[in-house]
Amino acid sequence: MKSIRSLIVALLIYLFTGVTLLFSQTSATVPGGIHYQAVARGSDGKELVNTNISVIFSITAGSEVGTVVFEEVHSGVTTSKYGVFSLVIGKGTSTGNGSAETINDIDWSTGTYFLKVKVNFGGDYRDMGAMQFLAVPYALYAAKSLEPGPQGEQGEQGPQGEPGDPATDDQTLSVVNVDGSDYLAISGGNQVKISSIEKDGDPTNELQDLRLTSDILTITKLTDATSVNLAPYNQTLSYNSSTYSLGISGNTTTVDLSGLKNDADASPTNEIQTLSYNQSTKELSISGTGGNSVTLGSEVAFRARNTSSDVAPQLSNITLTYDAADMNIGGAFDPSSGVFTAPADGIYTFNISFTADGTGGSRELAIYVNSQIYEKLAIDISSGSFIPVRSVTLRLSASNTVSVTVFTGTALQTGTGSFSGFRVN
């Protein structure tokens, strides 16, 4: 069964017309479009930031469930770092669903219209509801009244006017002071604050450096700055070879190192030991008096087959058992229970194959660790299907268990297959 994550889009919507009328002497152009902005949120209420989504806008006539007049899709939309996405209704790709090819083709004078929104967050489109268009979008229809009529006859040219004064176009820059702050102003224009700009002509005299001289820390270009004497913070380690003590200046406490001054015996080499490994016995040994040896983890490997399908109830989780083990090095696998028990900490690899014998479908194959599902290897297995070898590598602790489980679905048999594994290290 696939889990479906419920997502909620909190639509902080404002709609405003994207209509701008551009006039010439012969025509009026209405670029059809309605701005749309929203915030995408998940089921936990948090914004879905930098997320790829797709949006379908449908305009219906008469009601929310009325006939679709125009429909378009906006693909590849990415939300901002605040979860916001902004679109223009009418600038998407038409789905072909509806009587109008573009938003300009809608006859807004015929009645009421509604906007339906669907959003795809990765999977299926989610219906985000509908709302009625109110007065502003109908300006698209009102714009038609601005279309010019037939051009009239050319009138007589009027008399030449007097030339203007070119000096009236001149502008003057000046520095003005407003409430203690200096501004650069242009006549007939705006002002820019310049009081924070360099005033004394020297762009370097505000730069300062820290200096350390004979343990005295100072700052440049500030005559009355307080200097800091760092001498009290200097400390020196010292060692007294007569008393075998380690000390530090400024502190009377010392550390007694006399216990480290001599070897316990006359031989400076008898503490040196050598490690050796015997491949055949898998023993790791250390030389010297009192040295011991340990046996490293032995080889672990098994393989078993189940050649006859067992009867099982529908809609049940059944642990697969096996007729016999073809190989069982280390004795960690029990074919009668179908359970492998890790003999030691390590990394193990397992291989599983499966055939859905008998009638009935919807079987699922999974690997379990410590009687809990770890991974589904195949789902919705139909009758007679063969699932080739699936490999899973696990890090196990000693005594962890691994088994293969079949969910029978509508089948009445478990099925057959093989189960093998080995220790990697």
N, C-alpha and C positions, 0 to 999 in steps of 0.2 A: 504494500500500500504506500502510495506516495503521500508524504505530508505536504500540506499546502500552507505556506506562510501567509497569514492575513495581513494585508497592508492597508493602511488608511491614509488617504491624502486629505490633509487639512487644507481646504481651499480658501486661502486668504485672497479673495478674488476682487479685482476691480476691472470693470470693463469700460473702456472709453473708445470713442470712435477714432479710427485711423483715417478719417476722411479729410482730405485737403483739396480744395477746389483751385485748380490752376486754369486761369482764363487766358484766352487769346481773342483776337477779334472775331474768330469764326467758330470756336468750340469751347466746351467746358469739360475737363477731365476729372473723373471721380475715382481715385485709386481705392478700390474696395478693400477693406480690412478693418478688423476689430481687435484691439490689443487685449490680450488675456495673460494674466499673471497668477501664479499659485505657488504654494509651499507644499512639498511632498514630505509626509511624515510616515514612519513605520507604526506598527501596532503598539509599540512602547511609547509613542508620542514624540520620539526623537526625529529630527530632520534627517532625510535621506540625502546626504551630501555627496556631490560628485558622482551621481548615479545616472546611468544611461536608461532612458525611458522612451516610450512611444505614446502618442496621444491621438485619439480620433475625435473630431468634432462633427456632430450631426445637427443640422437645423431642421426641425419638424414644424409642420403647419397645424395650427388649431389647438394642440395639446402636447403633453410630454410623449405620448405614444402615437402622435399623429403621423401622417405620411412624411417620409424623409424628402425634403426639398433639395438639400445640398449636404454632401458629406466629404470630408477630407482627412488625411492622415499626416501627422508630423513624426517622422522617424529620426533616430539618432539625436534625440534631445538630451542634453546633459544638465543636471541640476547644479546650482552654484554651491559654494562652501557653506551656504546657509540653507540649502535645500530648495532654493527658489528657481523656477523656470518661467520664462516669458516667451509667448508666441503671438503671432498675428493670425487671427481667424481669417481665412481667405487666401493665405500665402502657402498653404500646405499642398500636398499632392491629392488630387481628386480620386476618390475610390470608384467613381462612376455610379454610385448609388444616389439617385435623386434626379429630379427633373431639370435642375439648374446645373450648367457646366461650371460656372464660377459664381462667386458670391454676388457679383455685379448683376447677374441674371435674375436674382430673386425679386419678385414684385412685392415690395414691402407694404403696398397699399391694400392688399387683399385681405388682411386679417392679422391675427396674432401669430407669433413664431416663438419657438422654444429652442434652447441650446442644450444638447446632451453631450456629456463628456465621458470618454472611456480612456483609461490609462493602463499601459502594459509595463510592469516593473521587471519583467523577465519570466515569461510563461504565458498565461492567458490575460486578455484584456479585462479590467475590472470596471464595472459601471459606477461612475462617481456621481450619478444623479443628473437632474436637469433643472433649468431655470428659464423663466420667461424673459424675452427681450422686452425692454421698456422703450421710453421715448428716444434715447440717443441713437441707437442703430438705425431708426427710421429716417435719420438725416440723410442716409444714403438715397432714399426715395425722394426726399424733399429737394436734394441737389438737382434732380431732373428739371425742376422749375427754372433753374438757372441756364438752361440750354438756350443759346441765342436764336432769334428768328432770322429771316432772310435779310441780307445786307441791303441797306438803303442806298439811295443815290449819293454820289460824292458832292458835298457842299463846296461853296466858294471859299478860297483861302483868305483868312483874315489878315489885317495889317501887321507888319513887323513890329515887335515890341522893342522897348528901350533895353540896351545892354545892361546887365547887372554890374555891381561893383566887385571886381575880383578880390579886393581886400577883405570882403566879408567872409571869405573862405580861410583866411589866415587863423592859425591857432598859436597860443603862447604857452610855453612851459614855465612853471614857477614853483618855488618851494614855499609851502604855507605851514604854519604851526597851529595844530588843533589840540587843545587840552594837553599841552606839553610835549606832543609828539609831532615830528616833522613828516610832511607828506609832499610827494611830487605830484603836481596837478597840471592838467592841460585844459586850457579854456574851452568851454563847451563840452568837456569830456569828464573822465573819472579821475580819481586820486589813488596813489600808491604810497603806503607807509614806508619811509626810508630811515626812520630814527634809529633802527638797529644796525645800519650799514656803517662800515669803518669811517671814523670822523677825523682822526689825527694824521692820516696820510701814511702811517707806518703799519703795514699789515703784519709785522712780525713782533711788535712789542707786547702783544698779548700772549705770546708763546712762553712757556716756563718749563724749566728742567729741574729734576731732582738730582742733587749731587751728594756723594759720600766722600768726605775727606777726613782721614784719621779718625774714623768712627763717628764723625759728626755729619748728620744728614741735614741738608739745607735745600731751599727752593730758590731759584734765580728770579731776578726782576721784582723782588719784593723785599725792600730794605728792612722793614720791621717784622719780617716773618720769624717765627720761633724755630730755632734749630733743635734737633733731637740728638742727644748723645747716646750712641748705641754700644758704647764700651761695656756697660754692665751686663749686656746680653752675650758677650763673647765668653765661651767656656772652652777649657782644654782638658783632654784626657791625659792621665799620667799613670805610670805603673811603677810600683816599688818592688824591685827584684829581691830585696832582703825579706820583706814581709809577704811577698806574693799578693799584694793588694792593688786593685784598680780603683782610681779615684777620678773626680771631675772637679775643676776649679769652681769656687763659689758654693760648694756643698761638702760638708764634713763626712758624709756617708761614703764608705768604701765597700768594695766587693772582694771577698777572700777567694783567691784562685789557687790556694796552696794544694787543694785536692787534685789539681791538674798538673802539678809540677813534675811528677815522676811516673814512669810505667810501674805496674804492680810487680813485675818480675824483670829479670835481666835481659830477656829477649824482646827486641823491638818488633819482631816479625811474627810472633806466634799468635797474634790476634788477627792476622790476615787469613781469610778463608776463601775457598773456591767452590763455586756452584757447578754441578754436573748433571746431565740428563741422560737417562737410559731409554732409548726409543722403544725397545722391545718390551720392557716392563713398565714404561711410562712413569718411572721414578725420578724425582728431583731430589738431589742430595747436596749437602754442604759438608766440606772437609773440616778436619780439626777435631780436637777432643770435645766430646759432647755434641758434635754435629749429628744431625738426623736426616732422614729422607721422608718424602711424602709421595704418595701415588696420585698423579693427576687424573682428572676425569677420564673415565673409560669411554670407548666408542658406543654410541647409541644410534640405532637405525631399525626401522621396521617397515613392513609392507603387508597389507591384508586385502582380501577380496570378499565381496558378498555376491554370491552367484545366484541366490534365490531371493525373490522379493517377499517380504513379510506382510501379512494381513494387518491393517491398522485402521482405526476409526478416522472419519473425515474431520477436517479442521483441527488436527492435533499436531503437536511438536514431538517427533519420535527420534530418539538417538539411534543412529544406524549401528547395528552390530554386524560382525563378519564371520563367515564360515570357519575361517582359519587364517593364521598368520603365515604368509610365505616366508617371511624373515622377521626375526624379533631379537636383534642384537642388543643386549643390555636388559631385556625383559621388562621394558617400561610400558609396553602396550598390552592391553587385555582385550582380545578379539570378542570375547563373550559379552562384554559390556560396552565395547567400542570406545573405551576411554584410554588415552595416553597420559601417564603421570610423569612429569619431568623429574629425573633422578638428581639433578643438580642445576644450579643457576647457569644460564647460558642462552645462546641464540639458536633457535630451531627453525627448520623449514618443513612445511607440510604440503602434500600434494593430494588433491581430491578429484575424482571423476564420478559421474552419476548418469544412470539411465532410468527414465521414468516408465517402468514397467506397469502394465495394467491400464485400466481406463480411468478417466477423470483428469482434470487439469488444475491449474492454479497452485501447483506445488512450488515450494521455495527451498533452496539449499543454503545452509549457513554453517559457519564454523563457530564453536562455542569455546570460551576460556573460563574455567572455574564455574561451569554451569550457567554462564551468562553469554548472550550473543555478542560475538566480536565483529563479524562481518558477514553480510549476505553475499553468497557466491553466485546465485542465480535466482530470478523471481519469475512468477507466472509461467512455470514449466508445464508445457502441454504433454498429453499422453504420448509415449513413444519417443520423446525427445532425448537426445544424448548431450550431456554437458561435458565437454572435454576437460582435460586436467586444469584445475585452478591451483595456483601456488600461493601460499601465505607464509611470511617469515615473521616470527615472534620472538621477543625477549621474555623468557620465563624464569621464574624463581623455582627453587626446589619444591616439589609437591604440587605445583600448579598442574591443572588438568586441561586436556584439549580433546574435543570430540566433534563429530559431524552430526548435524540435526536436519531432519526433513520436516517441513510443514506440509501436511498431506493435502490441504485444500479440499477439492471435491473428490479426490482419489480415495480408494480403499486399500491401497498398498503403499509400502515405503519406497520400493525401487531397489536397484542394484548398483554396484560401483566398486571403487577401490579407494583405499586410504593408506598413505605412506608418509614417512617423515624421518628426519635425521638431525643430529646435533651438529651445528656448524662450528661452535667453539664453546 
